């Protein structure tokens, strides 16, 4: 009996120690996920854009502006998480070669735009609104579209709707942050993901002052008010094809789903 009591105490102590260690590890992981990734973003050689600084919500938004002509439609290009505006150069060149003007920006906490934390689309949505407002002041008569990759697309949808674009392209955009977090954990640790994901999700409010329900782009896509193209990779494990199909299904016409066969969570261009 005495041995059994000692064994029970050891198991309890080990269990508590494991829980504390797991909680500490999840806090460290959470810190890495939301840590800003600021760096210099030099204008690429041969890309004839103007370096611009847009007024944002408490900070300046770094960007490149390439204006083709007084009548050209404009596309705002929004990068994915932990990237910056340079990752959208290939799209910018393709669009400019077809007569579009383009605005590329660094979302808050990325590239040359300051920010205290990456917020998975919450505060980034304010940058999208600020960039759109700048375009409407700068080129008030133009038609305005947006291409948002992952985080960038989530930021479009998390802004108050209808946001005011004439056309929207959403590439690999998560519908719900809870599933997005679980997917990313599953890639690394497999079947433990449903157990570990809540430990990260519970950190959202103390860290970012948002709840998981505040980070559900699928709740607003029906109010987008513009034609929408949803792009998905058939092998994407971060934002699964089923999730992209659900996002598309919630959108209202005119809409189109483009599935890139064999693609994962990657640059589709």
C-alpha positions in Angstrom: 0.0 0.0 0.0 2.8 2.4 0.9 4.5 1.7 -2.4 1.3 2.3 -4.3 0.9 5.7 -2.6 4.4 6.7 -3.5 3.8 5.6 -7.1 0.6 7.6 -7.3 2.4 10.7 -6.0 5.1 10.3 -8.6 2.6 9.9 -11.4 0.8 13.1 -10.2 4.0 15.0 -10.0 5.1 13.9 -13.4 1.7 14.7 -14.8 1.8 18.2 -13.4 5.3 18.7 -14.6 4.4 17.5 -18.1 1.4 19.9 -18.1 3.5 22.8 -17.0 6.2 22.0 -19.5 3.7 21.7 -22.3 2.1 25.0 -21.4 5.4 26.7 -21.3 6.4 25.2 -24.7 3.1 26.3 -26.2 3.6 29.8 -24.9 7.0 29.9 -26.5 5.6 28.6 -29.8 2.8 31.2 -29.6 5.3 33.9 -29.1 7.2 32.8 -32.3 4.0 32.7 -34.3 2.9 36.3 -33.6 6.4 37.9 -33.4 6.7 40.7 -36.0 9.1 40.0 -38.9 10.4 43.3 -39.9 13.2 43.7 -42.4 14.4 46.0 -45.2 12.6 45.4 -48.5 14.6 47.0 -51.3 13.0 47.8 -54.6 14.0 45.1 -57.1 16.2 46.2 -60.0 14.2 46.7 -63.2 10.8 47.1 -61.4 9.9 50.7 -62.2 7.7 51.4 -59.2 7.5 54.4 -56.9 8.3 53.8 -53.2 5.3 55.1 -51.2 4.4 55.5 -47.5 0.7 55.3 -46.9 -1.0 56.7 -43.7 -2.2 53.7 -41.7 -3.9 53.1 -38.3 -1.2 54.4 -36.0 1.7 53.6 -38.4 3.0 54.2 -41.9 2.3 51.4 -44.4 5.3 50.7 -46.7 4.6 50.1 -50.3 5.4 50.2 -54.0 3.1 51.9 -56.5 3.3 51.3 -60.2 0.8 53.4 -62.1 0.4 52.4 -65.8 -2.0 55.0 -67.2 -4.9 57.3 -66.2 -7.4 54.7 -67.3 -5.8 51.5 -66.1 -7.6 49.3 -63.4 -5.6 48.8 -60.2 -4.9 45.7 -58.2 -3.8 45.8 -54.5 -1.4 42.9 -53.8 -1.4 41.4 -50.2 1.3 38.9 -49.1 1.0 35.9 -46.9 2.1 35.5 -43.3 5.8 36.1 -42.5 6.4 37.4 -46.0 6.5 40.9 -47.4 5.6 42.8 -50.5 8.6 41.5 -52.5 6.8 38.1 -52.5 4.1 39.6 -54.8 6.6 40.9 -57.4 5.8 38.1 -59.9 2.1 38.9 -59.8 2.8 42.6 -60.1 4.9 42.1 -63.2 2.3 39.8 -64.8 -0.4 42.3 -64.1 1.6 45.3 -65.2 2.4 43.5 -68.5 -1.3 43.2 -69.1 -2.0 46.9 -68.4 -2.9 46.9 -64.7 -1.6 49.4 -62.2 -0.4 47.7 -59.0 0.0 48.6 -55.3 2.1 46.3 -53.2 2.2 46.8 -49.4 3.7 45.3 -46.3 1.0 44.4 -43.8 1.6 45.5 -40.2 4.4 43.5 -38.5 5.9 42.5 -41.8 8.7 43.9 -44.0 9.0 47.7 -43.5 5.6 48.3 -41.8 5.8 48.4 -38.1 3.6 46.4 -35.7 3.7 44.9 -32.2 2.4 41.5 -33.3 1.2 39.5 -36.3 -2.5 39.2 -35.6 -3.6 36.6 -38.2 -5.7 39.2 -40.1 -7.3 41.2 -37.3 -5.1 44.4 -37.4 -3.9 43.6 -40.9 -7.5 44.2 -42.0 -7.1 47.9 -40.9 -4.0 48.1 -43.3 -6.2 46.8 -46.1 -8.8 49.5 -45.5 -6.1 52.2 -45.3 -4.6 51.0 -48.6 -8.0 51.0 -50.3 -8.7 54.5 -48.9 -5.4 55.7 -50.3 -6.2 54.3 -53.7 -9.6 55.9 -53.7 -8.0 59.3 -53.0 -5.2 58.8 -55.5 -7.1 57.3 -58.4 -10.8 57.9 -57.6 -12.1 57.0 -61.0 -10.4 53.6 -61.4 -11.7 50.1 -60.9 -10.0 48.5 -57.9 -9.3 44.8 -57.4 -7.3 42.9 -54.7 -5.3 39.7 -54.6 -4.8 38.4 -51.1 -2.6 35.4 -50.3 -3.3 33.5 -47.1 -3.0 36.2 -44.4 -3.6 38.9 -47.0 -6.9 37.3 -48.1 -8.0 36.8 -44.5 -7.3 40.5 -43.8 -9.6 41.4 -46.7 -12.4 39.3 -45.4 -11.9 40.4 -41.7 -12.4 44.0 -42.6 -16.0 45.4 -42.3 -18.0 44.4 -45.3 -18.7 45.3 -48.0 -15.1 46.6 -48.1 -15.4 48.2 -51.6 -13.3 46.4 -54.1 -14.6 45.7 -57.6 -13.1 42.2 -57.7 -11.4 40.0 -55.1 -9.0 37.0 -55.5 -8.5 34.9 -52.3 -5.5 32.4 -52.4 -5.3 29.7 -49.7 -7.4 31.7 -47.2 -8.3 29.9 -44.0 -12.1 29.9 -43.1 -11.6 29.6 -39.3 -8.5 30.2 -37.2 -9.2 27.2 -34.9 -9.0 24.8 -37.8 -6.0 26.7 -39.3 -4.1 26.3 -36.1 -5.0 22.7 -35.8 -3.9 22.0 -39.3 -0.5 23.5 -38.8 0.1 21.6 -35.6 -1.1 18.3 -37.2 1.6 18.8 -39.9 4.2 18.8 -37.2 2.9 16.4 -34.5 0.2 14.4 -36.2 -2.8 13.1 -34.1 -2.0 15.2 -31.0 -3.2 18.3 -32.9 -6.7 18.4 -31.5 -5.3 18.3 -28.0 -2.6 20.9 -28.5 -4.5 23.4 -30.7 -6.7 24.7 -27.8 -3.6 25.5 -25.8 -2.5 27.9 -28.6 -6.0 29.2 -29.3 -6.5 30.2 -25.6 -3.5 32.6 -26.0 -5.2 34.7 -28.7 -7.0 37.0 -26.3 -4.3 37.7 -23.8 -1.8 38.2 -26.7 -3.8 39.9 -29.4 -7.0 40.9 -27.7 -9.1 38.9 -30.2 -11.1 35.7 -29.7 -11.0 32.8 -32.1 -14.5 33.7 -33.3 -13.1 37.1 -34.4 -10.8 35.3 -36.8 -13.3 33.5 -39.0 -13.2 35.0 -42.5 -15.9 32.6 -43.6 -18.5 34.6 -41.6 -18.1 37.7 -43.8 -17.5 36.4 -47.3 -21.2 36.5 -48.2 -21.2 40.2 -47.6 -18.1 40.9 -49.8 -20.2 42.7 -52.4 -18.0 41.9 -55.4 -17.1 39.0 -57.7 -14.7 36.6 -56.0 -12.2 34.0 -57.2 -11.2 31.4 -54.6 -7.9 29.7 -55.4 -6.8 26.5 -53.6 -4.1 23.9 -53.8 -5.4 20.3 -54.1 -2.6 19.1 -51.7 -2.7 22.0 -49.3 -2.5 20.8 -45.7 -2.5 24.3 -44.1 -5.8 25.3 -45.7 -7.3 22.1 -47.0 -9.2 21.8 -50.2 -12.3 21.0 -48.2 -11.9 24.3 -46.3 -11.5 26.3 -49.5 -14.6 24.6 -51.0 -16.5 25.6 -47.8 -15.3 29.2 -48.1 -16.3 29.2 -51.8 -19.7 27.7 -51.0 -20.5 30.4 -48.6 -19.6 33.2 -51.1 -22.4 34.6 -53.2 -22.3 34.8 -57.1 -20.6 35.8 -59.2 -17.9 33.5 -57.9 -15.4 30.9 -59.2 -13.3 28.2 -57.6 -9.9 27.4 -59.1 -8.2 24.3 -57.8 -4.5 24.1 -58.6 -3.8 20.4 -58.9 -0.7 19.1 -57.1 -0.2 22.4 -55.3 0.3 22.7 -51.6 0.3 25.9 -49.4 2.6 27.8 -51.8 2.9 30.5 -54.4 0.4 29.6 -57.1 2.0 31.7 -59.8 
